Amino acid sequence: MSDQWASAKDAAKQLSISQRTLLRWRQNGWLVPGIHYKKIQFRGLVPAFVYDVQAVSNHIDHHMANQLDEDEPRALAP
């Protein structure tokens, strides 16, 4: 896990996705707490989430690679 945590705004920009997409992925359990994101709270302020951009990027790449493997036509057995 990297020490590079970014705000939702910065992470979304770096990943070329919307902040809403990050929120949806977090709420749907696609991103793992402590690995892909963590909650921070400053005294008396509303909690915020920060994201490990590299970990999220790796997760996206892994997922996309698996999707491509599943989409490839299968050879039929003779």
C-alpha distances in whole Angstrom, upper triangle without the diagonal:
4,7,9,10,13,16,18,20,18,15,19,20,18,17,21,21,23,21,24,22,18,20,22,19,17,21,21,18,17,14,12,12,9,7,9,11,12,16,17,21,23,26,29,27,25,22,19,16,13,11,8,10,9,7,11,12,11,12,15,16,16,18,20,21,22,24,26,26,28,30,32,35,36,38,41,43,46
4,5,8,11,15,16,18,16,14,17,18,15,16,20,20,22,21,23,22,18,21,23,20,18,22,23,20,19,15,14,14,11,9,10,11,12,16,16,20,22,25,28,26,25,21,19,16,12,10,7,9,7,8,11,12,12,14,16,17,17,20,21,22,23,26,27,28,30,32,33,37,37,40,43,45,48
4,6,10,13,15,17,15,14,17,18,16,17,21,21,22,21,23,22,19,21,23,21,19,23,24,22,21,17,16,15,11,11,11,11,12,14,14,18,19,22,25,23,23,20,17,15,11,10,8,10,10,10,13,15,15,17,19,20,21,23,24,25,27,29,30,31,33,35,36,40,41,44,47,48,52
4,7,10,13,14,11,10,14,15,12,14,17,18,19,18,21,20,17,19,21,19,18,22,23,21,20,16,16,15,13,11,11,11,12,14,14,17,19,22,25,22,22,19,16,13,9,8,6,7,8,10,11,12,14,16,17,18,20,21,23,24,26,27,29,30,32,33,35,39,40,43,46,48,51
4,7,9,12,9,8,12,13,12,13,16,17,17,15,18,17,14,16,19,17,15,19,21,19,18,14,14,13,11,10,9,8,9,11,11,14,16,19,21,19,18,15,12,9,6,5,5,7,9,10,11,13,14,15,17,19,20,21,23,25,26,27,29,31,32,33,35,39,40,43,46,48,52
4,6,8,6,5,9,10,9,11,14,14,14,12,15,15,12,14,17,16,15,18,20,19,18,15,15,14,13,13,11,9,10,11,11,14,15,19,21,18,17,14,11,9,5,5,6,7,10,11,11,13,15,16,17,19,21,21,23,25,26,27,29,31,32,33,35,39,40,44,47,49,52
4,5,5,6,8,10,10,12,14,13,12,10,13,14,11,12,15,15,14,17,19,19,18,15,16,15,15,15,12,10,10,10,10,12,14,17,18,15,14,12,8,7,5,6,9,9,13,14,13,15,18,18,18,21,23,23,24,26,28,28,30,32,33,34,36,40,42,45,48,50,54
4,6,5,6,8,10,10,12,10,9,6,9,10,7,9,12,12,11,14,16,16,16,13,15,14,15,15,11,9,11,11,12,14,16,19,20,16,14,12,8,7,6,7,10,10,13,14,12,14,17,16,16,19,21,21,22,25,26,26,28,30,31,31,34,37,39,43,45,48,51
4,6,5,6,9,10,10,10,8,6,10,11,10,11,14,15,14,17,19,20,19,16,18,18,18,18,15,13,14,14,15,16,18,21,21,18,16,15,11,10,9,10,12,11,15,16,14,15,19,19,18,20,23,22,23,26,27,27,29,31,32,32,35,38,41,44,47,49,53
4,5,5,6,9,10,10,10,9,13,13,11,13,16,16,16,19,21,21,19,17,19,18,18,17,14,13,15,15,15,18,19,22,23,20,18,17,13,11,9,9,11,9,12,14,13,13,17,17,17,19,22,22,22,25,27,27,28,31,32,32,34,38,40,43,46,49,52
4,5,5,6,8,8,9,8,12,11,9,11,14,13,13,16,18,18,16,13,15,15,15,14,11,10,13,14,15,18,20,23,24,21,19,17,13,10,8,6,8,6,9,11,9,10,13,14,13,15,18,18,19,21,23,23,25,27,28,29,31,35,37,40,43,45,49
4,6,5,6,5,5,5,9,8,7,10,12,12,13,16,17,17,15,14,16,17,18,16,13,12,15,16,17,20,22,25,26,22,20,18,14,12,11,9,11,9,12,13,10,11,14,14,13,15,18,18,18,21,22,22,23,26,27,27,30,33,35,39,42,44,48
4,5,5,6,7,8,12,11,11,14,16,16,17,19,21,21,19,17,20,20,21,19,16,15,18,19,20,22,23,27,27,24,22,20,17,15,13,12,13,10,13,15,13,12,16,17,15,17,20,20,19,22,24,24,25,28,29,28,31,34,37,40,43,46,49
4,6,8,10,11,14,13,12,15,17,16,17,20,21,21,18,16,19,19,19,17,14,15,17,19,20,23,24,28,29,25,24,22,18,16,13,11,11,7,10,12,11,9,13,14,13,14,17,18,18,20,22,22,23,26,27,27,29,33,35,38,41,44,47
4,6,9,10,13,11,10,13,15,13,15,18,18,18,15,14,17,18,19,16,13,14,17,19,21,24,25,29,30,27,24,22,18,16,13,11,11,7,9,11,8,7,11,11,10,11,14,15,14,17,19,19,20,23,24,24,26,29,32,35,38,41,44
4,7,10,12,10,11,14,15,14,16,19,19,20,17,16,20,21,22,20,16,17,20,22,23,26,27,31,31,28,25,24,20,18,16,14,14,11,13,15,12,10,14,14,12,13,17,16,15,18,20,19,20,23,24,24,26,29,32,35,38,41,44
4,7,8,7,8,11,11,11,14,16,16,17,15,14,18,19,21,19,15,15,19,20,22,24,26,30,30,26,23,22,18,16,15,13,14,12,14,15,11,11,14,14,11,14,17,15,15,18,20,19,20,23,24,23,26,29,32,35,38,41,44
4,5,5,7,9,10,11,13,14,15,17,15,15,18,19,21,20,16,15,18,19,20,22,24,27,27,23,21,19,16,14,14,13,15,13,16,17,13,14,17,16,14,17,20,18,18,21,23,21,23,26,26,26,29,32,34,38,41,43,47
4,5,5,6,9,10,11,12,14,16,15,13,16,17,18,18,14,13,15,15,17,19,21,24,23,20,17,16,12,11,11,11,14,13,16,16,13,14,18,17,15,18,21,19,20,23,24,23,25,28,28,28,31,34,37,40,43,45,49
4,5,5,6,9,10,10,12,14,14,13,17,17,20,19,16,14,16,16,18,20,22,25,24,21,18,16,14,13,14,13,16,15,19,18,15,16,19,17,16,19,21,19,20,23,24,22,25,28,27,27,30,33,36,39,42,44,48
4,5,5,6,8,10,10,12,11,11,15,16,18,17,14,13,16,17,19,22,24,27,27,23,20,18,16,13,14,13,15,14,16,16,12,13,16,14,12,16,17,15,16,19,20,19,21,24,23,23,27,30,32,36,38,41,44
4,5,5,6,9,10,11,10,8,12,12,15,14,10,10,12,13,16,18,21,24,24,21,18,16,13,10,10,9,12,11,14,13,9,12,14,12,12,15,17,15,16,20,20,19,22,24,24,25,28,31,33,37,39,42,45
4,6,5,6,9,10,10,9,12,12,15,15,12,11,12,12,15,17,20,23,22,19,16,14,11,9,11,11,14,14,17,16,13,15,18,15,15,19,20,18,19,23,23,22,25,27,26,27,30,33,35,39,41,44,47
4,5,5,6,9,9,9,12,14,17,16,13,13,15,15,18,20,23,26,25,22,19,17,15,13,14,14,16,16,18,17,13,16,18,15,14,18,18,16,18,21,21,19,22,25,24,24,28,31,32,36,38,41,44
4,6,5,6,5,6,9,11,14,13,10,11,13,15,18,21,24,27,27,24,20,18,15,13,13,12,14,14,16,13,10,13,14,11,11,15,15,13,15,18,17,17,20,22,21,22,25,29,30,34,36,38,42
4,6,5,6,5,7,8,11,11,9,8,10,11,15,17,21,23,23,21,17,15,13,10,11,10,13,13,16,13,11,14,15,13,13,17,17,15,18,21,20,20,23,25,24,26,29,32,33,37,39,41,45
4,5,8,8,10,11,14,15,12,11,13,13,16,18,22,24,24,21,17,15,14,12,14,14,16,17,19,17,14,18,19,16,16,20,20,17,20,23,22,21,25,26,25,27,30,33,34,38,40,42,45
4,6,8,10,12,15,15,13,13,15,16,20,22,25,28,27,25,21,19,17,15,17,16,17,18,20,17,14,17,18,15,15,18,18,15,17,20,19,18,22,23,22,23,27,29,31,34,36,38,42
4,5,7,9,12,12,11,11,13,14,18,21,24,27,27,25,21,19,17,14,16,14,15,17,18,15,13,16,16,13,14,17,16,14,17,19,18,18,22,23,22,24,27,30,30,34,36,38,41
4,6,10,13,11,9,11,14,16,19,22,26,29,29,26,23,20,18,15,15,13,14,14,15,12,10,13,13,9,10,13,12,10,13,16,15,15,18,19,19,20,24,27,28,31,33,35,39
4,7,9,8,6,7,10,13,16,19,23,26,26,24,21,18,15,12,12,10,10,11,12,9,7,11,11,8,10,13,13,12,15,17,16,17,20,21,21,23,26,29,30,34,36,38,42
4,6,6,5,7,9,12,15,18,22,25,26,24,21,18,16,12,12,10,11,13,13,10,9,13,13,10,13,15,14,14,17,19,18,19,22,23,23,25,28,31,32,35,37,39,43
4,5,6,5,6,8,12,15,19,21,22,21,18,14,13,10,10,9,10,13,14,11,11,15,15,13,16,18,18,17,21,22,22,23,26,27,27,29,32,35,36,39,41,43,47
4,6,6,5,9,11,15,18,21,23,21,19,15,14,11,10,9,9,12,13,10,12,15,15,14,17,19,18,19,22,23,23,25,28,28,29,31,33,37,37,40,43,44,48
4,6,8,11,14,18,21,24,26,24,22,18,16,12,11,9,7,10,10,7,8,12,11,10,13,15,15,16,19,20,20,22,24,25,26,28,30,33,34,37,40,41,45
4,7,11,13,17,20,23,25,22,20,17,14,10,9,6,5,7,8,6,6,9,10,9,11,14,14,14,17,18,19,20,23,24,24,26,29,32,33,36,39,41,44
4,7,10,13,16,20,21,19,16,13,10,7,6,4,6,9,11,9,8,12,13,12,14,17,17,17,20,22,22,23,26,27,28,29,32,35,36,40,42,44,48
4,7,10,13,16,18,16,14,10,8,6,6,7,9,12,14,12,12,16,17,16,18,21,21,21,23,26,26,27,29,31,31,33,35,39,40,43,46,47,51
4,7,10,13,14,12,10,7,6,4,6,9,12,15,17,16,15,19,20,19,21,24,24,24,26,29,29,30,32,34,34,36,38,42,43,46,49,50,54
4,7,10,12,10,9,6,5,6,7,11,13,16,19,18,18,21,23,22,23,26,27,27,29,32,32,33,35,37,37,39,41,45,46,49,52,54,58
4,6,8,7,7,4,6,9,10,14,17,19,22,21,21,24,26,25,27,30,30,30,33,35,35,36,39,40,40,42,45,48,49,53,55,57,61
4,6,5,7,7,9,11,13,16,19,21,24,24,24,27,29,28,30,32,33,33,35,38,38,39,42,43,44,45,48,51,53,56,58,60,64
4,6,9,9,12,15,16,20,23,25,28,28,27,30,32,32,33,36,37,37,39,41,42,42,45,47,47,48,51,54,56,59,62,64,67
4,7,9,12,15,18,21,24,27,30,29,29,32,34,33,34,37,38,38,40,42,43,43,46,47,47,49,52,55,56,60,62,64,68
4,6,9,12,15,19,22,24,27,27,26,29,31,30,31,34,35,35,37,39,40,40,43,45,44,46,49,52,53,57,59,61,65
4,6,10,13,17,20,22,25,25,23,26,29,28,28,32,33,32,34,37,37,37,40,42,41,42,45,49,50,54,56,58,62
4,7,10,13,17,19,22,21,20,23,26,24,25,29,29,29,31,34,34,34,37,39,38,40,43,46,47,51,53,55,59
4,7,10,14,15,19,18,17,20,22,21,22,25,26,26,28,31,31,31,34,36,36,37,40,43,45,48,51,53,57
4,7,10,12,15,15,13,17,19,18,19,22,23,22,24,27,27,28,30,32,32,34,36,40,41,45,47,49,53
4,7,9,12,12,11,14,16,16,17,20,21,21,23,25,26,27,29,31,32,33,35,39,40,44,46,49,52
4,6,9,8,8,10,13,12,13,16,17,18,19,22,23,24,26,27,28,30,32,35,37,40,43,45,49
4,6,5,6,9,10,11,12,14,15,17,18,20,21,23,24,26,27,29,31,34,36,39,42,44,47
4,6,5,6,9,10,10,12,14,15,16,18,20,21,22,24,26,27,29,32,34,37,40,42,46
4,5,5,6,9,10,10,12,14,15,16,18,20,21,23,24,26,27,31,32,35,38,40,44
4,5,5,6,9,10,10,12,14,15,17,18,20,21,23,24,26,30,31,34,37,39,42
4,5,5,6,9,10,10,12,14,15,16,18,20,21,22,25,28,30,33,36,38,41
4,5,5,6,9,10,11,12,14,15,16,18,20,21,23,26,28,31,34,36,40
4,5,5,6,9,10,10,12,14,15,17,18,20,21,25,26,29,32,34,38
4,5,5,6,9,10,11,12,14,15,17,18,20,24,25,28,31,33,37
4,5,5,6,9,10,10,12,14,15,16,19,22,24,27,30,32,36
4,5,5,6,9,10,11,12,14,15,17,20,22,25,28,30,34
4,5,5,6,9,10,11,13,14,16,19,20,23,26,28,32
4,5,5,6,9,10,11,12,15,18,19,23,25,27,31
4,5,5,6,9,10,10,12,16,18,21,24,27,30
4,5,5,6,9,10,11,15,16,19,22,24,28
4,5,5,6,9,10,14,14,18,20,22,26
4,5,5,6,9,12,14,17,20,22,26
4,5,5,6,10,12,15,18,21,24
4,6,5,9,10,13,16,18,22
4,6,8,9,13,15,17,21
4,6,9,12,15,18,21
4,6,9,12,15,18
4,7,9,12,15
4,6,9,12
4,6,9
4,6
4
